[in-house]
Amino acid sequence: MFLAGLIACAITGILILVRIILGETTFDRILAVNSLGTVIVIGISIHGFYSNRPEFLDIAIVYALINFIGTVAVLKLFSTGSLGGDK
């Protein structure tokens, strides 16, 4: 089951990389990078479960939060031209 999960993550990652390269707009590419981050979080969680190390779940949660905040910041930067302030 572990191997099937990692193979599914790998195939999904490859398809997402194709979307990153061939994305039509910048927003498509940014969302594809966010999706890749989600697949990485799933991979970290699967690896932690298989190796019987529950602290990997904490690492996956922190990575997911950083991925989400980074995506929101980049999307705001591209849509408004700044990350904050009175612009």
For each residue, the residues with C-beta under 8 A, 3 or more apart:
1: 4 5
2: 5 6 46 49 50
3: 6 7
4: 1 7 8
5: 1 2 8 9 42 46
6: 2 3 9 10 43 46 47
7: 3 4 10 11
8: 4 5 11 12
9: 5 6 12 13 39 42 43 46
10: 6 7 13 14
11: 7 8 14 15
12: 8 9 15 16 39
13: 9 10 16 17 36 39 40
14: 10 11 17 18
15: 11 12 18 19
16: 12 13 19 20 32 35 36 39
17: 13 14 20 21 36
18: 14 15 21 22
19: 15 16 22 23 28 29 32 35
20: 16 17 23 29 32 33 36
21: 17 18
22: 18 19
23: 19 20 26 28 29 32
24: 28
25: 28 29
26: 23 29 30 78
27: 30 31 75 78
28: 19 23 24 25 31 32
29: 19 20 23 25 26 32 33
30: 26 27 33 34 71 74 75 78
31: 27 28 34 35 71
32: 16 19 20 23 28 29 35 36
33: 20 29 30 36 37 71
34: 30 31 37 38 67 68 71
35: 16 19 31 32 38 39
36: 13 16 17 20 32 33 39 40
37: 33 34 40 41 63 64 67 71
38: 34 35 41 42 64 67
39: 9 12 13 16 35 36 42 43
40: 13 36 37 43 44 63 67
41: 37 38 44 45 60 63 64 67
42: 5 9 38 39 45 46 60
43: 6 9 39 40 46 47
44: 40 41 47 48 56 59 60 63
45: 41 42 48 49 56 57 60
46: 2 5 6 9 42 43 49 50
47: 6 43 44 50 51 56
48: 44 45 51 53 54 55 56 57 59 60
49: 2 45 46 52 56
50: 2 46 47
51: 47 48 56
52: 49
53: 48 56
54: 48 57 58
55: 48 58 59
56: 44 45 47 48 49 51 53 59 60
57: 45 48 54 60 61
58: 54 55 61 62
59: 44 48 55 56 62 63
60: 41 42 44 45 48 56 57 63 64
61: 57 58 64 65
62: 58 59 65 66
63: 37 40 41 44 59 60 66 67
64: 37 38 41 60 61 67 68
65: 61 62 68 69
66: 62 63 69 70
67: 34 37 38 40 41 63 64 70 71
68: 34 64 65 71 72
69: 65 66 72 73
70: 66 67 73 74
71: 30 31 33 34 37 67 68 74 75
72: 68 69 75 76
73: 69 70 76 77 83
74: 30 70 71 77 78
75: 27 30 71 72 78 79
76: 72 73 79 80 83
77: 73 74 80 81 82 83
78: 26 27 30 74 75
79: 75 76
80: 76 77 87
81: 77 87
82: 77 85 87
83: 73 76 77
84:
85: 82
86:
87: 80 81 82
